[in-house]
Structure formats: structure tokens, C-alpha cells
């Protein structure tokens, strides 16, 4: 177990903007950063990162928290896994708590954790065999060096070799204590009937580990080196609980920083294309690894950039099949350029032939937009046939129809008009036809997916439609927000009993709750208040910063909502608008909200007591009159509070309204 001292060191060292910035393209917005949500499709950025508070908030989904909770959300890390990942990134040594745990606790490891661990074991095994075993060096390492890969690149991509012996890794893993079931589920081993010892899936192949965005090994690609064997040249891990090939891009972990920095992603086909470009110094590159490009893969790229350049082999027979990928990229709002290498070359061979500057300039100068690319391919095929030429233009216009931005769409149509000498009106007419045929269903789905999430307070286990309950819940949460945001602020107060005195926001609101013997209606608020009380008993004021690292989703969400209000989504100063800040008049706000909460709570009690009164009207006369007296007293208090609020100086803050 990670020690508390290490956890404290991790939280004090890590920077939320750096952690999140590896997954989301962030832009400065006043004192905060903004970007597109990585959890929800959206056109306008609603994801906010606050460096000063070291928290993030996604207004499109309602999620929020710390850098650690972000890693847990985006990578499906457990809490310890997220801590270890952050510690590794910032060079923090992990100290383990030496307390003894039960054997049951030691062995409580989920199947997913076991899958991650067995892939780490396999990755180490394949690498060690490549560098240390004679067979690995003479076959695997020799192959990579024949492909002109330098040792540092081989190590960077953690390339390996699986030996010829049919169960070398399986026997190794079983000896380490891993069972047959987890080896089968990982896809690393196969256990045919009558073969209890198992067989290695990747035997006698060079190994390419496939990493997640954060660097965990999810699966492997493997290439056989013998030409006289009747088997697949390339072999990939099967789908598992942790590996879904449609959700992974090869090289993204190694290239994500360069992609974000250069604001463009080079998209290639194979492992060696990625590796060779890295070796030549070009790191902003990923591969779809032989699978058709998927929406999930595009969204991974879009976290870092909206600009994609697709690199094709000069003699690639599947170029026309790539048109679907272009349309998908356009649908996701990406800006696309396409490069065809000279015939006989692919990114791998071209990068090995030429120095970095030459390759970079070639990509920059020779890449064309998707209109020119499709025109070059389709018109060459159409020749002088007018019908085929018209069909080619229709195909190009169809792609333009996938562009979501109306202004971009119009610019592209103008380009098509100029290129082919056609009227813009005829192209717009064709576009309308194409949209009706192909996009009605897509637009319907997108409208549903992009519908903004409703932000509302949902009472727990209560009737959501009760306005009295809603009012109390709203004010209860607002007072807790004040405690989180401004808990240690000292207020100057004065009354007839105590004269002039000072009190913190936390203490004043706590006194109010205790005075009313208030029973909290939201569980999360009750947990926060109990923690605050415990802090006061220990001479500690626990406000927002204390709760930021609380690993309960309901609490984290509540605290982040308080610390990053919806107003922070807008950078008003960029428009020379300076609205009053929340907390500018915190003394008056606390005083007013305490009164309003008391007023609304009493109204709620009157209603609840009225319901109880009806239940006892005909069966318990004594109880009935007790409740009737209670309602009368509550109504008297409500009227007094109404007058206080109406004539109080705080009226200016609330406009005189009690609702």
C-alpha cells in the first residue's frame, strides 16, 4: 500500500494542467484553461482546468476532480494505479506502507488488474529475450538492425522477440504463479485439447507492444520472419477486457507530446512506419495498425489536435478504400491533408533514405487537401469519360457534405467550383441532394448525442417535483458551497448578546445548522459537514482544498462544482466585461443565505407537519393538536423571518426576493 507521505508528496508535486494537457488540447482562458471534453462530443469547449485550484471540471458531463481522478476517469485506473502513474511521471519514489494486511486483502486483485500485470510480465520477457538470449540477438535483434533501427529506438518502443520454443513464455508465466485462465484470457497463450502445457501465441516472432495513451501495455503485434512457413505474416492480440483495437492507435503514447506541440498528427498504416519516422526525428505520428480507422481512434487524435495529414504508400492499392476514412475525419471536424509518397516508397523507406529536414519539408510541401487528393485519384480513373467525371465530382461533393462547419463547407465548395469550372449553385444543389440521402440519420444521432446535459439538483430518494424540498436542497447546498470556497474567511459580526466579534464562514454556518438541529437532505453534504466538525475538534479548518483529494465521486463532484462555478466557463474579461465575482460580498452573502435557508426550511417543515397532521386527524386527538400547535408556531417564525429578509440590508443582494 502506498504510504500517506508518498500520496501527500504526489498531490503537492503534480500539476493538473500538465496531466490533463496530455489528453486534451488546452487553451488559456483568463486564469484557467479550456478545451473540448474528452468524455463527450461537443463543438464548443466546456472543459475547464484551474491551475490555481489544481482541479478540472467538465460542464458537458458534470464530471470533475483532481489530476488523479482525471487519470482514473480517462484511463480506468484504480486509485493506486493513478498514483503510481503520476509518481512515475514526476520522478517520485513510491514508499510502501509496511502495515500487515490479511491474506485475503493481498490477493484481492481484479481480473483487469491481472491482465495488465501479465502483459507487463510478457513485455519484459520478450524484451529480455531480445537483448540477452542468443536466439533473440541472432534473429530478432539482427532483424531490427537490418531494418536500420538504432538501439535507443528499439528500447523506446520496447520491441522484443518471442522464442521458437512453443511454450517458452507460457511455462515462464505459469512458473511465476499466473494461472491458465488469465493466460488464455490475455490471448498470450493458447491451450488446445490434449496440450496441458499450452502454446505461445506469438512464438518465433518479433514483438511490437501496443500501449495505451498513458503507456500501459494492452496487447502485442507480432511479425514472423520466416518466409517458408504457412502462417499469418502479422499476428495481433485478440480482443480482451483491456484491449480493443478500434480504441487504440499505435505510437500515440510515444508521440502525444509532439502531436500536441506541433498541432498536427501524421497518420500512417504500420508499426515500422511509426518507428522509422521517430528514428528520423519526426515523432508526431500514429498508426491505425492495419485496421480501418474508427471514430474512437479519431477522437483520441482530436484530444491533441484537429489537424491530420494522412501518409500513403506510393503504390498502395487500398488508397480508394481510404475515402471512407477521409469522410469519417471530416465528420469529426478534423482538417485533413493527404500525401502520396513516390512510387515504390512508404513512410518507413522514405524516412530511412532522407534526413529529417528533407522528410519534414516534403510532407509540408507535397501534402494536398482532400479535394485535390480525391480529384487526382478519381479523375485519373475517369479519363475523358464525362459520366465518370461527373460521378467523381459527386464523390468529392459528398465528402464536402461531411464537413460540419458551414463556413468551411462553403469554402470547399468554392474550391471545387474553381477547380472544375462549375457553378457554385449547381454544387450547392448537389450537396443538398447528398445531405438528404446520406446525412439525415447521422445528423439525428449527432443532435441526440450533442444535446447539452441538463444541470439540475436531483434530491436523493425524494420526490423531485416537490418545490419546497427543492428550495431547501438548493439553499443547503449553497451554504455548504460557501464553506468549501470561503470557509476560512473571517467575518466581522455584531449582536446585542456578544457585541462585536469575529467568526469564520465555516463556524457561522455550522452554528446555524446546529441551532436548527438540521437533518441534511443530501448525503454528500452531510459527509462534508461531519468532516468539517471533525476538523474543528482537531483545531483544523477543512475547506475546499481538503476535500479535493477525497476519493468519493459524490464528494469530489460537489467540491469541484463549488470551486469552479459555471460562470468560469466564460472568459468575460476577453470581452471587456467584468461582472461581480462570487464571494466579493461574502459576509452579506452568508448572512442572507443563512436566513433564506432557515426561511425555506421552516416552510418545508410546515408542509411536512401538515401531511402528518392529516394522518392523525381522525385517530389521535392529542397528537393532532400537538401538530396543530407546531404548525402555528412555525408559521409565526416564518412571518418574522419574512419581515427580516424584506427589510434587511441584504435585500440588495437578492433583489428582495425570498425565492
C-alpha positions in Angstrom: 0.0 0.0 0.0 1.3 3.5 -0.9 2.2 5.4 2.2 0.4 8.6 3.2 3.6 10.6 2.9 4.1 9.5 -0.7 0.4 10.3 -1.5 0.8 13.8 0.0 4.0 14.3 -2.0 2.3 13.2 -5.2 -0.6 15.6 -4.7 1.8 18.5 -3.8 4.0 17.9 -6.9 1.8 17.0 -9.8 0.2 19.8 -12.0 -3.3 19.1 -13.2 -2.8 21.2 -16.3 0.2 19.0 -17.3 -1.6 15.7 -16.6 -4.8 16.8 -18.4 -2.8 18.5 -21.2 -1.5 15.1 -22.3 -5.1 14.1 -23.2 -6.9 17.4 -24.0 -5.7 20.3 -26.1 -5.9 23.2 -23.7 -6.0 26.9 -24.4 -5.6 29.7 -22.0 -8.8 31.4 -20.9 -8.1 34.1 -18.3 -6.6 32.4 -15.2 -7.9 29.0 -16.4 -7.5 26.7 -19.4 -10.3 25.5 -21.6 -10.7 22.6 -24.1 -13.1 20.1 -25.6 -14.5 17.5 -23.3 -12.7 14.1 -23.7 -15.8 12.4 -22.3 -18.5 13.9 -24.6 -18.8 15.0 -28.2 -19.1 18.8 -28.3 -18.4 21.7 -30.7 -17.8 24.4 -28.0 -15.3 23.8 -25.2 -16.9 23.2 -21.8 -13.9 21.6 -20.1 -12.2 23.9 -17.6 -8.9 23.3 -15.8 -7.9 25.6 -12.9 -4.1 25.7 -12.2 -4.6 27.8 -9.1 -7.1 25.3 -7.6 -5.5 22.2 -9.2 -8.8 20.8 -10.3 -10.8 20.3 -13.5 -14.5 20.4 -14.4 -16.3 19.1 -17.4 -19.5 21.0 -17.7 -20.9 18.8 -20.5 -20.9 15.7 -18.3 -20.8 17.1 -14.8 -17.6 15.3 -14.0 -14.7 16.9 -12.2 -11.9 16.4 -9.7 -8.1 16.3 -9.4 -5.4 15.2 -11.7 -5.6 11.8 -10.1 -9.3 11.4 -10.5 -8.9 12.5 -14.2 -6.4 9.7 -14.7 -8.9 7.3 -13.1 -11.7 8.5 -15.3 -9.8 8.6 -18.6 -7.6 5.5 -18.2 -9.9 3.4 -15.9 -7.0 3.4 -13.4 -7.6 2.3 -9.9 -6.7 4.9 -7.3 -3.2 3.2 -6.6 -2.6 2.8 -10.3 -3.3 6.5 -10.9 -1.0 7.5 -8.1 1.8 5.2 -9.4 1.4 6.6 -12.9 1.7 10.2 -11.6 4.6 9.3 -9.4 6.5 7.8 -12.3 5.8 10.9 -14.5 7.2 13.3 -11.8 10.1 11.0 -10.6 8.6 10.4 -7.2 9.8 7.3 -5.4 6.9 5.2 -4.1 7.2 4.3 -0.4 5.1 1.4 0.7 3.2 1.3 4.0 4.6 -1.6 5.9 1.4 -2.4 7.8 0.3 -6.0 7.6 -2.8 -6.9 5.6 -4.8 -10.1 5.6 -4.0 -12.7 3.0 -7.5 -12.1 1.5 -6.7 -8.4 1.0 -3.3 -9.2 -0.5 -5.0 -11.5 -3.1 -7.9 -9.2 -3.8 -6.9 -8.3 -7.4 -9.4 -7.9 -10.2 -9.2 -9.7 -13.5 -8.5 -6.5 -15.2 -5.5 -5.8 -12.9 -4.3 -9.3 -13.6 -4.5 -8.7 -17.4 -2.4 -5.6 -17.1 0.1 -7.3 -15.0 0.5 -10.4 -17.2 1.1 -8.0 -20.2 3.8 -6.2 -18.2 5.4 -9.6 -17.5 5.2 -10.7 -21.1 6.6 -7.3 -22.3 9.6 -7.7 -20.0 10.1 -11.4 -21.1 10.1 -10.5 -24.8 12.5 -7.6 -24.4 14.9 -9.5 -22.2 14.9 -12.4 -24.6 15.7 -10.0 -27.5 18.7 -8.4 -25.7 20.0 -11.3 -23.6 19.3 -14.6 -25.2 21.5 -15.9 -28.1 18.4 -16.7 -30.2 16.9 -13.3 -29.6 20.1 -11.5 -30.5 20.8 -13.5 -33.6 17.3 -13.4 -35.0 15.2 -10.7 -33.5 17.8 -8.0 -32.8 19.5 -8.8 -36.1 16.2 -8.2 -37.9 15.7 -4.8 -36.3 19.2 -3.7 -37.0 18.9 -4.9 -40.6 15.9 -2.6 -40.8 18.4 0.1 -39.7 16.8 0.7 -36.3 19.1 2.1 -33.6 19.3 0.6 -30.2 17.7 3.6 -28.5 14.7 3.4 -30.8 14.3 -0.4 -30.2 14.3 0.4 -26.4 12.0 3.4 -26.8 9.3 1.2 -28.4 10.1 -1.7 -26.2 10.5 -4.1 -29.1 11.1 -7.8 -28.3 11.3 -11.3 -29.6 9.3 -14.5 -28.7 11.5 -17.6 -28.9 11.0 -20.6 -31.2 10.2 -23.0 -28.3 6.4 -23.4 -28.5 5.6 -22.7 -24.8 8.6 -20.7 -23.6 6.5 -17.7 -22.3 3.6 -19.9 -21.1 5.9 -22.0 -19.0 7.6 -18.9 -17.6 4.3 -17.3 -16.6 2.9 -20.5 -15.0 6.2 -20.7 -13.1 5.6 -17.2 -11.9 2.3 -18.2 -10.4 -0.1 -17.0 -13.2 -2.9 -19.4 -13.9 -4.1 -21.0 -17.2 -7.3 -18.9 -17.2 -5.6 -15.5 -17.1 -3.1 -16.6 -19.8 -6.0 -17.7 -22.0 -8.0 -14.5 -21.4 -5.0 -12.4 -22.2 -4.5 -14.2 -25.6 -0.8 -14.7 -24.9 -1.2 -18.4 -24.6 -3.4 -21.0 -26.2 -4.4 -24.3 -24.6 -5.5 -26.7 -27.3 -7.1 -30.0 -26.2 -4.5 -32.6 -25.1 -1.9 -29.8 -24.7 -1.9 -29.0 -20.9 1.4 -27.2 -21.1 -0.1 -24.6 -23.5 1.3 -22.9 -26.6 2.7 -19.3 -27.0 0.5 -17.3 -29.5 3.5 -15.2 -30.7 6.3 -17.8 -30.8 9.2 -17.2 -33.2 8.2 -13.6 -34.0 9.5 -10.1 -33.4 7.2 -8.3 -31.0 5.7 -4.8 -31.1 4.0 -3.9 -27.8 0.8 -1.8 -28.1 0.4 0.8 -25.4 -2.5 2.8 -24.1 -2.5 6.6 -24.1 -0.8 6.6 -20.7 1.8 3.9 -21.6 0.3 0.6 -20.2 0.8 -2.4 -22.4 -2.6 -3.5 -23.7 -1.6 -6.2 -26.3 1.0 -7.1 -28.9 1.6 -7.1 -32.6 4.0 -9.7 -33.9 5.7 -10.4 -37.3 7.1 -13.8 -38.3 10.5 -13.6 -40.0 10.4 -16.9 -41.9 9.1 -16.9 -45.5 8.6 -20.6 -45.9 6.0 -21.1 -43.1 2.3 -21.3 -43.9 1.0 -18.9 -41.3 -0.1 -15.3 -41.0 2.8 -12.8 -41.5 1.4 -10.5 -38.9 -0.5 -11.5 -35.8 -2.2 -9.3 -33.2 -3.5 -9.9 -29.7 -7.2 -10.8 -29.7 -9.8 -8.5 -28.2 -9.7 -8.7 -24.4 -11.1 -6.8 -21.5 -8.2 -4.3 -21.7 -7.5 -4.4 -25.5 -10.0 -3.2 -28.1 -8.1 -2.5 -31.3 -10.7 0.0 -32.5 -9.9 2.2 -29.4 -6.1 2.2 -29.8 -3.6 3.9 -32.0 0.0 2.5 -32.3 2.6 5.1 -31.3 0.1 7.5 -29.6 1.8 7.1 -26.2 5.3 7.9 -27.7 4.0 10.7 -30.0 1.3 12.5 -28.0 3.5 15.4 -26.8 4.9 16.0 -30.3 1.4 15.9 -31.8 0.2 18.5 -29.3 3.3 20.7 -29.7 3.2 20.7 -33.5 -0.6 20.7 -33.6 -0.7 18.1 -36.4 -0.9 14.3 -36.4 0.7 12.2 -39.2 -1.4 9.1 -39.8 0.3 6.0 -41.2 -0.5 2.3 -41.6 2.1 0.2 -40.0 4.3 -0.2 -36.9 7.6 0.3 -38.8 6.2 3.5 -40.5 5.8 5.0 -37.0 9.2 3.7 -35.7 11.2 4.8 -38.7 9.7 8.3 -38.6 10.6 8.5 -34.9 14.1 7.5 -35.7 14.4 10.3 -38.2 13.2 12.8 -35.5 9.6 13.0 -36.6 7.5 12.0 -33.6 4.0 13.4 -34.2 2.9 10.2 -35.9 0.5 7.3 -35.1 -0.7 4.2 -37.0 -4.1 2.5 -37.2 -2.2 -0.8 -37.3 -3.8 -2.3 -40.3 -7.4 -1.8 -39.1 -9.9 0.6 -40.7 -9.8 4.0 -39.0 -12.6 4.2 -36.3 -14.4 7.1 -34.7 -12.9 6.2 -31.4 -9.4 6.5 -32.8 -10.2 9.9 -34.4 -11.4 11.1 -31.0 -8.1 10.1 -29.5 -6.3 12.3 -32.0 -8.7 15.1 -31.5 -7.8 15.4 -27.9 -4.4 16.6 -29.1 -5.1 18.3 -32.5 -7.7 18.8 -35.1 -5.1 18.6 -38.0 -4.3 15.3 -39.6 -2.0 14.5 -42.5 -2.5 11.0 -44.0 0.6 9.4 -45.4 0.1 6.8 -48.1 2.4 4.4 -49.9 3.1 5.4 -53.5 1.8 2.1 -54.8 -0.8 1.4 -52.2 -3.7 -0.5 -53.8 -6.1 0.5 -51.0 -6.0 4.2 -51.5 -9.5 4.4 -52.8 -10.7 2.4 -49.8 -9.3 5.2 -47.7 -12.0 7.6 -48.9 -14.2 6.3 -46.0 -11.5 7.4 -43.5 -11.5 10.9 -45.0 -15.2 11.2 -44.7 -15.1 10.0 -41.1 -12.3 12.5 -40.2 -14.4 15.3 -41.8 -17.4 14.3 -39.8 -15.4 14.6 -36.6 -14.4 18.2 -37.6 -10.8 17.4 -38.5 -8.7 19.3 -41.0 -7.2 16.9 -43.5 -4.3 16.8 -45.8 -3.1 13.8 -47.8 0.4 12.9 -49.0 1.3 10.2 -51.6 4.9 9.2 -51.4 6.8 8.5 -54.7 6.0 5.1 -56.2 8.0 2.3 -54.5 8.3 4.3 -51.2 6.4 4.1 -48.0 6.9 6.3 -44.8 9.3 3.7 -43.5 11.6 3.5 -46.5 11.4 7.2 -47.3 12.3 8.2 -43.7 15.3 5.9 -43.8 16.5 7.3 -47.2 16.4 11.0 -46.3 17.4 13.3 -43.4 14.8 14.7 -41.1 14.6 18.2 -42.6 14.1 16.8 -46.1 11.3 14.5 -44.9 9.6 17.3 -42.9 9.7 19.7 -45.9 8.5 17.0 -48.3 5.5 16.3 -46.1 4.7 20.0 -45.6 5.1 21.0 -49.3 3.7 17.9 -51.1 0.6 17.2 -48.9 -2.6 18.3 -50.6 -6.1 18.9 -49.3 -8.6 16.1 -49.6 -10.3 17.7 -52.6 -7.1 17.7 -54.7 -6.3 14.2 -53.5 -9.6 12.7 -54.4 -9.7 14.6 -57.7 -6.2 13.3 -58.6 -7.2 9.7 -57.9 -10.8 9.8 -59.3 -10.2 11.9 -62.4 -7.2 9.8 -63.4 -9.5 6.8 -63.4 -12.3 8.7 -65.2 -10.1 9.7 -68.1 -12.2 11.5 -70.8 -15.5 9.8 -69.8 -17.9 12.7 -68.9 -20.2 10.3 -66.9 -17.3 9.0 -64.8 -16.0 12.6 -64.4 -19.4 13.7 -63.1 -19.5 10.8 -60.7 -16.0 11.7 -59.5 -17.2 15.3 -58.8 -20.3 13.9 -57.0 -18.0 11.8 -54.8 -15.9 14.9 -53.9 -19.0 16.9 -53.1 -20.3 14.1 -50.9 -17.1 14.3 -48.8 -17.6 18.1 -48.5 -21.0 17.3 -47.1 -19.4 15.6 -44.2 -17.7 18.9 -43.1 -19.6 20.1 -40.1 -18.6 23.8 -40.1 -20.8 25.7 -42.6 -18.1 28.3 -43.4 -15.6 25.6 -44.1 -18.1 23.8 -46.2 -18.7 26.9 -48.4 -15.0 27.5 -48.9 -14.5 23.9 -50.0 -17.4 24.2 -52.5 -15.9 27.3 -53.9 -12.6 25.4 -54.3 -14.4 22.6 -56.2 -16.2 25.2 -58.3 -12.9 26.9 -59.4 -11.2 23.6 -59.9 -13.8 22.1 -62.3 -15.3 25.3 -63.7 -18.8 24.5 -62.3 -21.3 27.0 -60.9 -21.4 27.2 -57.1 -25.2 26.9 -57.2 -25.1 23.5 -59.0 -22.7 22.3 -56.4 -24.8 23.5 -53.5 -27.8 21.8 -55.1 -25.9 18.6 -55.4 -24.8 18.9 -51.8 -28.4 19.3 -50.7 -29.2 16.1 -52.5 -26.3 14.3 -51.0 -27.2 15.5 -47.5 -30.7 14.3 -47.8 -29.5 10.8 -48.9 -26.7 10.2 -46.6 -26.8 12.6 -43.6 -30.4 12.7 -42.2 -29.8 9.7 -39.9 -26.3 10.9 -38.9 -27.5 14.4 -38.1 -30.3 12.9 -35.9 -27.8 10.8 -34.0 -25.5 13.8 -33.5 -28.2 16.0 -32.3 -29.1 13.5 -29.7 -25.5 13.0 -28.6 -24.7 16.7 -28.6 -27.8 17.7 -26.6 -26.5 19.7 -23.6 -26.6 18.0 -20.3 -29.3 19.5 -18.0 -27.7 20.8 -14.9 -30.1 20.4 -12.0 -30.2 19.4 -8.4 -31.7 16.0 -8.0 -32.9 15.2 -4.5 -31.8 11.8 -3.2 -34.7 9.3 -2.6 -37.3 12.1 -2.6 -40.0 13.4 -4.9 -38.1 15.5 -7.4 -41.2 17.5 -8.2 -41.6 19.0 -4.7 -40.8 22.7 -4.9 -40.5 23.1 -1.1 -37.9 20.3 -0.9 -36.1 21.7 -3.9 -35.8 25.1 -2.3 -34.3 23.6 0.9 -31.9 21.4 -1.0 -30.7 24.4 -3.1 -30.0 26.5 0.0 -28.5 23.6 1.9 -26.0 23.0 -0.9 -25.3 26.8 -1.3 -24.3 27.1 2.3 -22.0 24.1 2.0 -20.5 25.7 -1.1 -19.7 28.8 0.9 -17.9 26.6 3.5 -15.9 24.9 0.8 -15.0 28.1 -1.1 -14.6 30.6 1.7 -14.5 28.5 4.9 -11.5 30.2 6.4 -12.6 33.8 5.7 -13.1 35.8 8.9 -16.3 37.7 9.2 -16.8 40.8 11.5 -20.1 40.5 13.3 -22.0 42.4 15.9 -25.1 41.5 18.0 -26.8 42.6 21.3 -25.6 39.5 23.2 -21.9 39.3 22.1 -21.2 42.8 20.9 -18.5 42.9 18.2 -16.9 39.6 17.4 -15.1 37.7 14.7 -16.1 34.3 13.3 -15.1 32.2 10.2 -17.6 31.4 7.5 -17.4 27.7 8.5 -18.2 28.4 12.1 -21.1 30.7 11.4 -22.8 28.2 9.0 -22.1 25.3 11.4 -23.7 27.2 14.3 -26.8 27.8 12.1 -27.1 24.1 11.2 -26.6 23.0 14.9 -29.1 25.7 16.2 -31.8 24.3 13.9 -30.9 20.6 14.7 -30.9 20.4 11.0 -31.0 17.0 9.3 -29.2 17.1 6.0 -31.2 16.1 2.9 -28.2 15.4 0.7 -25.8 12.6 1.9 -22.8 14.3 0.3 -23.4 17.5 2.2 -23.7 15.5 5.5 -20.4 13.8 4.9 -18.7 17.1 4.2 -20.2 18.7 7.4 -19.1 15.8 9.6 -15.6 16.1 8.2 -15.6 19.8 8.9 -16.8 19.2 12.5 -14.0 16.6 13.0 -11.5 19.2 11.7 -12.7 21.8 14.2 -12.3 19.3 17.0 -8.7 18.9 15.9 -8.2 22.7 15.6 -8.3 22.5 11.8 -10.4 24.4 9.3 -11.3 22.0 6.5 -12.5 23.8 3.4 -12.3 23.1 -0.4 -8.6 22.2 -0.7 -9.0 19.5 2.0 -11.8 17.8 0.1 -10.3 18.0 -3.4 -8.5 14.7 -3.0 -11.4 12.9 -1.3 -11.9 9.7 -3.3 -15.7 9.6 -3.3 -17.2 10.6 -6.6 -20.2 12.4 -5.0 -17.9 14.5 -2.7 -15.4 15.3 -5.4 -18.1 16.4 -7.8 -19.7 18.6 -5.1 -16.4 20.2 -4.2 -15.4 20.9 -7.8 -18.8 22.4 -8.6 -18.3 24.8 -5.7 -14.7 25.7 -6.6 -15.3 26.1 -10.4 -18.8 27.6 -10.8 -20.5 27.7 -14.2 -19.5 31.3 -14.6 -15.9 30.3 -15.0 -16.7 28.6 -18.3 -16.9 32.1 -19.8 -13.8 34.3 -20.1 -15.7 37.5 -19.7 -12.5 39.7 -19.4 -11.7 38.9 -23.0 -14.8 40.8 -23.9 -14.1 43.7 -21.5 -17.0 42.6 -19.3 -16.3 42.4 -15.6 -19.2 41.0 -13.7 -19.1 40.9 -9.8 -17.2 37.9 -8.6 -18.7 35.2 -6.4 -17.5 36.0 -2.9 -16.9 39.7 -3.3 -19.5 40.3 -0.6 -19.2 37.0 1.2 -20.2 38.4 4.6 -23.6 39.6 3.3 -24.0 36.5 1.1 -23.5 34.2 4.1 -25.9 36.2 6.3 -28.5 36.3 3.6 -28.2 32.6 2.7 -28.5 31.5 6.3 -31.7 33.5 6.6 -33.1 32.2 3.3 -32.2 28.6 4.3 -33.9 29.0 7.6 -37.0 30.5 6.0 -37.3 27.8 3.3 -36.6 25.0 5.8 -39.4 26.3 8.0 -41.8 26.3 5.0 -40.7 22.8 4.3 -41.3 21.7 7.9 -44.8 23.4 7.8 -45.7 21.3 4.7 -44.3 18.1 6.2 -46.1 18.7 9.5 -49.3 19.4 7.6 -49.0 15.9 6.0 -48.5 14.4 9.4 -51.5 16.3 10.7 -53.8 14.8 8.1 -52.6 11.3 9.1 -53.7 11.9 12.8 -56.8 13.9 12.2 -59.2 11.1 13.0 -57.2 8.6 15.1 -55.1 10.5 17.7 -56.6 13.7 19.0 -53.7 14.6 21.4 -51.1 14.2 18.6 -53.3 16.1 16.2 -53.5 19.2 18.5 -49.7 19.0 19.2 -49.0 19.1 15.5 -51.5 21.9 15.0 -49.7 24.0 17.7 -46.4 23.2 16.0 -47.7 24.5 12.6 -48.9 27.7 14.3 -45.5 28.4 15.9 -43.7 27.6 12.6 -45.9 30.0 10.7 -45.2 32.7 13.2 -41.5 32.2 12.9 -41.9 32.2 9.1 -43.7 35.5 9.1 -41.0 37.1 11.3 -38.2 35.8 9.0 -40.1 37.2 6.0 -40.1 40.6 7.6 -36.4 40.4 8.5 -35.5 39.4 4.9 -37.7 42.1 3.4 -36.3 45.0 5.4 -32.7 43.7 5.8 -29.7 45.4 4.2 -29.0 42.1 2.4 -32.1 42.7 0.3 -30.0 44.5 -2.3 -28.0 41.3 -2.9 -31.1 39.2 -3.6 -33.4 41.8 -5.1 -35.8 41.5 -2.2 -36.9 38.1 -3.4 -37.3 35.2 -0.9 -37.4 32.6 -3.7 
